Amino acid sequence: MTSRELCIARRKAERKAFVNVLKAVPQDRSDYRPDPKSRTGAELAWVLASEETDLVKLVETGSLAWKLEKPPATVAETVATYERSAQAVDDLLAKLDAKGWEKMVQFLVDDKPAWEDTLGNMVWGFLFDMIHHRGQLSTYLRAMGSKVPSIYGPSADDSGQ
């Protein structure tokens, strides 16, 4: 299995957990933040969806100019954006050959290169970052009055503890 094939497989394996965590964010408490420096639940959920949208741009163009955007009005819109964009990324990755996976790409912040690497390494990096932020968001859920869904196995909420 190539790195690209493994990445696509891993992304597909993680998708259900991403969607379940996103859907667990309660709309009426999505403004929750554990500290003034922290993102709100809605903002953190939007990070997951927007990173997938950003990956579409990166795969298609080889460059991504990052900018922080406000989340949409509803959690449902965030979930729909995540699902649509994650599928688009996987479809684009499936069409890549080895040369496309290894091409150099740029991640720009304030129009300056912040990260230059192969597309493959950047796609993996985005996946790891999204898993990190999914973990952050999952720690918000109980404080927001929701339940933590299964991610890599049952949560205490699944078992009734």
C-alpha positions as CSV (number, residue, x, y, z in Angstrom):
1,M,0.0,0.0,0.0
2,T,1.4,3.4,-0.9
3,S,1.3,6.4,1.4
4,R,-1.5,7.9,-0.7
5,E,-3.6,4.8,-0.5
6,L,-3.0,4.6,3.2
7,C,-3.9,8.2,3.7
8,I,-7.2,7.8,1.7
9,A,-8.0,4.7,3.7
10,R,-7.2,6.4,7.0
11,R,-9.3,9.5,6.1
12,K,-12.2,7.3,5.3
13,A,-11.8,5.4,8.5
14,E,-11.8,8.6,10.5
15,R,-14.8,10.2,8.7
16,K,-17.6,8.7,10.9
17,A,-15.9,9.9,14.1
18,F,-15.5,13.4,12.7
19,V,-19.2,13.5,11.6
20,N,-20.4,12.1,15.0
21,V,-18.4,14.6,17.0
22,L,-19.6,17.5,14.8
23,K,-23.2,16.4,15.0
24,A,-22.9,16.2,18.8
25,V,-22.3,19.9,19.1
26,P,-25.5,21.4,20.4
27,Q,-26.7,24.4,18.4
28,D,-28.0,26.2,21.5
29,R,-24.6,25.9,23.3
30,S,-22.2,26.2,20.3
31,D,-20.9,29.5,21.7
32,Y,-19.4,27.6,24.6
33,R,-15.6,28.1,25.2
34,P,-13.7,26.8,28.2
35,D,-11.5,29.9,28.5
36,P,-11.6,33.4,26.9
37,K,-8.5,32.4,24.8
38,S,-10.2,29.3,23.5
39,R,-12.3,29.0,20.4
40,T,-16.0,28.4,20.7
41,G,-17.5,25.1,20.0
42,A,-18.8,26.4,16.7
43,E,-15.4,27.9,15.7
44,L,-13.6,24.6,16.6
45,A,-16.2,22.6,14.6
46,W,-15.7,25.0,11.7
47,V,-11.9,24.4,11.8
48,L,-12.6,20.8,10.9
49,A,-14.9,21.6,8.0
50,S,-12.8,24.5,6.7
51,E,-9.6,22.4,6.7
52,E,-11.3,20.0,4.3
53,T,-12.4,22.9,2.1
54,D,-8.8,24.2,2.2
55,L,-7.5,20.8,1.2
56,V,-9.7,20.9,-1.9
57,K,-8.1,24.2,-2.9
58,L,-4.6,22.8,-2.1
59,V,-5.0,19.6,-4.1
60,E,-6.5,21.5,-7.1
61,T,-4.0,24.5,-7.2
62,G,-0.9,23.5,-5.2
63,S,-1.2,26.6,-3.0
64,L,-3.4,27.6,-0.1
65,A,-3.7,31.1,1.3
66,W,-5.1,30.5,4.7
67,K,-7.5,33.0,6.4
68,L,-9.6,32.6,9.4
69,E,-13.3,32.6,8.6
70,K,-16.3,32.8,10.9
71,P,-18.4,29.6,11.1
72,P,-21.8,29.4,9.5
73,A,-24.9,30.1,11.5
74,T,-25.8,26.5,12.2
75,V,-23.9,23.4,13.2
76,A,-25.9,21.5,10.4
77,E,-24.2,23.8,7.8
78,T,-20.8,23.0,9.3
79,V,-21.5,19.2,9.2
80,A,-22.7,19.5,5.6
81,T,-19.6,21.5,4.6
82,Y,-17.4,18.9,6.2
83,E,-19.1,15.9,4.6
84,R,-19.1,17.5,1.1
85,S,-15.5,18.7,1.3
86,A,-14.1,15.5,2.8
87,Q,-15.6,13.5,0.0
88,A,-14.3,16.0,-2.6
89,V,-10.8,15.7,-1.1
90,D,-10.9,11.9,-1.2
91,D,-12.2,11.9,-4.8
92,L,-9.3,14.3,-5.8
93,L,-6.7,12.1,-4.0
94,A,-8.0,9.0,-5.7
95,K,-7.3,10.5,-9.1
96,L,-3.7,11.5,-8.2
97,D,-0.7,9.5,-9.4
98,A,2.6,9.2,-7.5
99,K,4.0,12.4,-9.2
100,G,0.9,14.4,-8.1
101,W,1.2,13.1,-4.5
102,E,4.9,14.1,-4.4
103,K,4.5,17.5,-6.0
104,M,5.6,20.5,-3.9
105,V,2.8,22.7,-2.5
106,Q,2.6,25.8,-0.4
107,F,0.6,26.9,2.6
108,L,0.5,30.7,2.8
109,V,-0.2,32.9,5.8
110,D,-0.5,36.6,5.2
111,D,0.7,35.8,1.6
112,K,4.0,34.4,2.9
113,P,5.0,30.7,2.8
114,A,4.4,29.2,6.2
115,W,4.8,25.6,5.1
116,E,6.2,24.2,1.9
117,D,6.2,20.4,1.5
118,T,5.0,17.6,-0.7
119,L,1.2,17.4,-1.2
120,G,1.3,14.0,0.5
121,N,3.0,15.3,3.6
122,M,0.7,18.3,3.8
123,V,-2.5,16.1,3.4
124,W,-1.2,13.9,6.2
125,G,-0.4,17.0,8.3
126,F,-3.9,18.3,7.8
127,L,-5.4,15.0,8.9
128,F,-3.3,14.9,12.1
129,D,-4.3,18.6,12.8
130,M,-8.0,17.8,12.3
131,I,-7.7,14.7,14.6
132,H,-6.1,17.0,17.2
133,H,-8.9,19.6,16.9
134,R,-11.5,16.8,17.0
135,G,-10.1,15.8,20.3
136,Q,-10.3,19.4,21.6
137,L,-13.9,19.6,20.4
138,S,-14.8,16.3,22.1
139,T,-13.7,17.7,25.4
140,Y,-16.2,20.6,25.0
141,L,-19.2,18.3,24.5
142,R,-20.2,17.4,28.0
143,A,-19.7,20.9,29.2
144,M,-22.0,22.0,26.4
145,G,-24.7,19.5,27.6
146,S,-24.0,16.9,25.0
147,K,-22.6,13.4,24.9
148,V,-19.2,12.3,23.6
149,P,-19.7,9.8,20.8
150,S,-17.5,6.8,20.2
151,I,-14.3,7.8,18.5
152,Y,-11.9,4.8,18.8
153,G,-14.2,2.8,20.9
154,P,-17.1,3.3,23.3
155,S,-17.1,6.5,25.4
156,A,-18.4,6.7,29.0
157,D,-21.5,8.2,27.5
158,D,-22.1,5.1,25.3
159,S,-21.8,2.7,28.3
160,G,-24.0,4.8,30.6
161,Q,-21.2,5.5,33.1
